[in-house]
Amino acid sequence: MRRLLYLIDIAVIGLVYFALDAATNAITFSRDFRVDIIVSTLVKCVLFVFIGFWLRLRGDSVAAIGLKNPRNWLRSILVGVTVSAMVFMAVYLLERGGFRRDLSAFAPFKGNLELTLYQLGSVIIGAGFGEEYLFRGFLFQRLALLLGGSKLGWGIACVIQAALFGLAHAYQNPLGMLLTGSIGLTMGLVFLATGRNLWVPIIAHTLYDTARIVAFYLYGPPPW
C-alpha cells in the first residue's frame, strides 16, 4: 500500500508538471523574451510550491527529499564548486573533442547582455534550484522508496532519474540527452555521497549553468 502511495505521488506531480508546461506553451506572448522568461520562471515556482504542499498533505516535508541545512555550509559550498568545475571541464573537453549536441536554442545569447541577465535569473531559480529539487529531490526519493528504499533501490532510482533528466533535454538531440543524462547521474551520485542533501547538487548545478550561460554570451554555443 505504501509503495502505491509513492507511485501516486510521482503520477500527481508528473501530471501537474505537464499540465503547467502545456499551459505555458499554449499562451501566446508578444515575442518579448522578458515576459516569456518571467512567466516561465513563475510557472516553475508554482510547481515547486505545489510539491511542497503535496508533501505536507502526505505528512512529509521538503527536508525529507533533501532540502535541509547541511552539517557544514562551507564544506558544501566548496564541494559544490569543485563538482561544477569538474563537470564544466569534462563537458568542455567532450565538445572540443567533437561531441556535438544541438545548442542552437542558446545562440541568441551571444552578445545580448540583457537576455543573458534575464536568463541567468531563470537558470538560478528554474534549473540550478528547480531541476535539483524536482529530479534529485522529489523524483529520486520517491522512486527509491517505490523500489523498496534499499541500496539497490536507490541505485536503480539514480539511473532512472538521470534517464528522465536526459529525456527532458530532448531538444539537444540524442547526444545532448546522453550528456545531460550523464550530468543528472553525476548529480544523483553527489546527492547520495553527501548524505542525501540537495544543497551540494544545487550549488554545483547553479554554478555550472551560470558558467555555460556566460560562455554563450561571450562566444555563442559550440557548432554541432
C-alpha positions as CSV (number, residue, x, y, z in Angstrom):
1,M,0.0,0.0,0.0
2,R,2.8,2.4,0.9
3,R,4.5,1.8,-2.4
4,L,1.3,2.6,-4.3
5,L,1.2,5.9,-2.5
6,Y,4.7,6.7,-3.7
7,L,3.6,5.8,-7.2
8,I,0.6,8.2,-6.8
9,D,2.9,10.9,-5.6
10,I,5.0,10.6,-8.8
11,A,1.9,10.5,-11.0
12,V,0.4,13.5,-9.4
13,I,3.5,15.7,-9.7
14,G,4.1,14.4,-13.2
15,L,0.6,15.4,-14.3
16,V,0.9,18.9,-12.7
17,Y,4.3,19.3,-14.4
18,F,3.0,18.5,-17.8
19,A,-0.2,20.5,-17.3
20,L,1.7,23.6,-16.3
21,D,4.1,23.1,-19.2
22,A,1.2,22.8,-21.7
23,A,-0.5,25.8,-20.2
24,T,2.7,27.9,-20.6
25,N,3.2,26.8,-24.2
26,A,-0.4,27.5,-25.0
27,I,-0.2,31.1,-24.0
28,T,0.7,33.5,-26.9
29,F,3.1,36.2,-25.9
30,S,4.2,39.3,-27.8
31,R,7.6,37.7,-28.6
32,D,9.1,39.7,-25.7
33,F,11.7,37.5,-24.2
34,R,11.4,39.3,-20.8
35,V,7.8,38.3,-20.5
36,D,8.5,34.7,-21.7
37,I,11.3,34.2,-19.2
38,I,9.5,35.8,-16.2
39,V,6.3,33.8,-16.9
40,S,8.2,30.6,-17.4
41,T,10.1,31.1,-14.1
42,L,6.9,31.9,-12.2
43,V,5.2,28.8,-13.5
44,K,8.1,26.7,-12.3
45,C,7.8,28.4,-8.9
46,V,4.1,27.3,-8.8
47,L,5.3,23.7,-9.4
48,F,7.8,23.9,-6.6
49,V,5.3,25.3,-4.2
50,F,2.8,22.6,-5.2
51,I,5.4,19.9,-4.5
52,G,5.9,21.3,-1.0
53,F,2.1,21.5,-0.5
54,W,1.7,17.9,-1.7
55,L,4.5,16.7,0.6
56,R,2.8,18.3,3.6
57,L,-0.5,16.8,2.6
58,R,1.2,13.5,2.7
59,G,2.6,14.2,6.2
60,D,6.1,14.8,4.8
61,S,8.3,17.8,4.2
62,V,10.8,19.2,1.8
63,A,13.5,18.1,4.3
64,A,12.5,14.5,3.5
65,I,13.6,15.0,-0.1
66,G,16.9,16.6,0.8
67,L,16.1,20.3,1.1
68,K,17.6,20.8,4.6
69,N,20.5,22.6,6.1
70,P,23.8,20.8,5.5
71,R,26.0,19.9,8.5
72,N,28.7,22.3,7.2
73,W,27.9,25.1,4.8
74,L,31.5,25.9,3.9
75,R,32.3,22.3,3.0
76,S,29.1,22.0,1.0
77,I,29.9,25.2,-1.0
78,L,33.5,24.0,-1.6
79,V,32.3,20.6,-2.8
80,G,29.7,22.2,-5.0
81,V,32.3,24.5,-6.6
82,T,34.6,21.5,-7.2
83,V,31.8,19.4,-8.7
84,S,30.7,22.2,-11.0
85,A,34.3,22.9,-12.2
86,M,34.8,19.2,-12.9
87,V,31.6,18.9,-14.9
88,F,32.3,22.1,-16.8
89,M,35.8,20.9,-17.7
90,A,34.5,17.4,-18.7
91,V,31.8,18.9,-21.0
92,Y,34.3,21.4,-22.5
93,L,36.7,18.6,-23.3
94,L,34.0,16.5,-24.8
95,E,32.8,19.3,-27.0
96,R,36.4,20.2,-28.1
97,G,36.8,16.5,-28.9
98,G,33.8,16.6,-31.3
99,F,30.9,15.6,-29.0
100,R,28.2,17.6,-30.8
101,R,24.8,18.3,-29.4
102,D,22.2,20.8,-30.6
103,L,22.6,24.0,-28.5
104,S,21.2,26.3,-31.2
105,A,18.5,27.4,-28.8
106,F,21.2,29.3,-26.9
107,A,22.6,31.2,-30.0
108,P,20.6,34.4,-29.2
109,F,22.6,34.9,-26.0
110,K,25.8,35.7,-27.9
111,G,26.5,39.4,-27.3
112,N,23.0,40.1,-25.8
113,L,23.6,41.2,-22.3
114,E,20.0,41.9,-21.3
115,L,18.8,38.5,-22.5
116,T,21.7,36.8,-20.7
117,L,21.0,38.6,-17.4
118,Y,17.3,37.6,-17.6
119,Q,18.2,34.0,-18.4
120,L,20.7,33.9,-15.5
121,G,17.9,34.7,-13.1
122,S,15.8,32.0,-14.7
123,V,18.6,29.5,-14.6
124,I,19.3,30.0,-10.9
125,I,15.7,29.5,-10.0
126,G,14.4,27.1,-12.6
127,A,17.5,24.9,-13.3
128,G,20.0,25.3,-10.5
129,F,17.5,25.1,-7.8
130,G,14.4,23.8,-9.6
131,E,15.8,20.8,-11.5
132,E,17.6,19.5,-8.5
133,Y,14.5,20.0,-6.3
134,L,12.4,18.1,-8.8
135,F,14.8,15.4,-10.2
136,R,17.4,14.8,-7.5
137,G,15.0,15.6,-4.7
138,F,11.3,14.7,-5.1
139,L,11.6,12.2,-8.1
140,F,14.8,10.5,-6.9
141,Q,13.5,10.0,-3.3
142,R,10.0,8.8,-4.4
143,L,11.4,6.4,-6.9
144,A,13.9,4.9,-4.4
145,L,11.1,4.4,-1.8
146,L,8.8,2.9,-4.6
147,L,11.6,0.4,-5.2
148,G,11.9,-0.5,-1.5
149,G,14.3,2.1,-0.1
150,S,17.2,-0.4,-0.2
151,K,20.7,0.4,-1.5
152,L,19.8,-1.4,-4.7
153,G,16.5,0.6,-4.9
154,W,18.4,3.9,-4.5
155,G,20.9,2.8,-7.2
156,I,18.2,1.9,-9.7
157,A,16.3,5.1,-8.9
158,C,19.5,7.1,-9.5
159,V,19.7,5.7,-13.0
160,I,16.0,6.2,-13.7
161,Q,16.0,9.9,-12.6
162,A,19.1,10.5,-14.7
163,A,17.5,9.0,-17.8
164,L,14.4,11.1,-17.3
165,F,16.6,14.2,-16.8
166,G,18.2,13.5,-20.1
167,L,14.8,12.9,-21.8
168,A,13.7,16.4,-20.5
169,H,16.5,17.8,-22.7
170,A,15.5,16.1,-25.9
171,Y,15.7,19.4,-27.8
172,Q,19.5,19.0,-27.6
173,N,19.4,15.8,-29.9
174,P,20.3,12.3,-28.7
175,L,23.9,13.2,-27.8
176,G,22.5,16.1,-25.8
177,M,20.2,13.7,-24.0
178,L,23.1,11.4,-23.3
179,L,25.3,14.2,-21.9
180,T,22.6,15.8,-19.7
181,G,21.6,12.3,-18.5
182,S,25.2,11.8,-17.5
183,I,25.2,15.1,-15.7
184,G,22.0,14.0,-13.9
185,L,23.6,10.7,-12.9
186,T,26.6,12.6,-11.6
187,M,24.4,15.0,-9.5
188,G,22.5,12.0,-8.2
189,L,25.7,10.3,-7.1
190,V,26.8,13.6,-5.4
191,F,23.4,13.7,-3.7
192,L,23.9,10.2,-2.3
193,A,27.6,10.9,-1.4
194,T,26.7,14.0,0.6
195,G,24.1,12.3,2.8
196,R,21.1,12.9,0.5
197,N,21.4,16.7,0.9
198,L,20.3,18.7,-2.1
199,W,22.4,21.8,-1.4
200,V,25.6,20.5,-2.9
201,P,23.9,19.5,-6.2
202,I,22.0,22.8,-6.2
203,I,25.2,24.8,-5.8
204,A,27.1,22.7,-8.4
205,H,24.2,22.9,-10.9
206,T,23.7,26.6,-10.5
207,L,27.4,27.4,-11.0
208,Y,27.7,25.1,-14.0
209,D,24.7,26.6,-15.7
210,T,25.8,30.1,-14.9
211,A,29.2,29.4,-16.4
212,R,27.6,28.0,-19.5
213,I,25.3,31.0,-20.0
214,V,28.2,33.4,-19.6
215,A,30.1,31.3,-22.2
216,F,27.2,31.5,-24.6
217,Y,27.1,35.3,-24.1
218,L,30.8,35.6,-24.8
219,Y,31.3,33.0,-27.6
220,G,27.9,31.6,-28.5
221,P,27.2,27.8,-28.4
222,P,29.7,25.5,-29.9
223,P,28.9,24.3,-33.5
224,W,27.4,20.9,-34.0
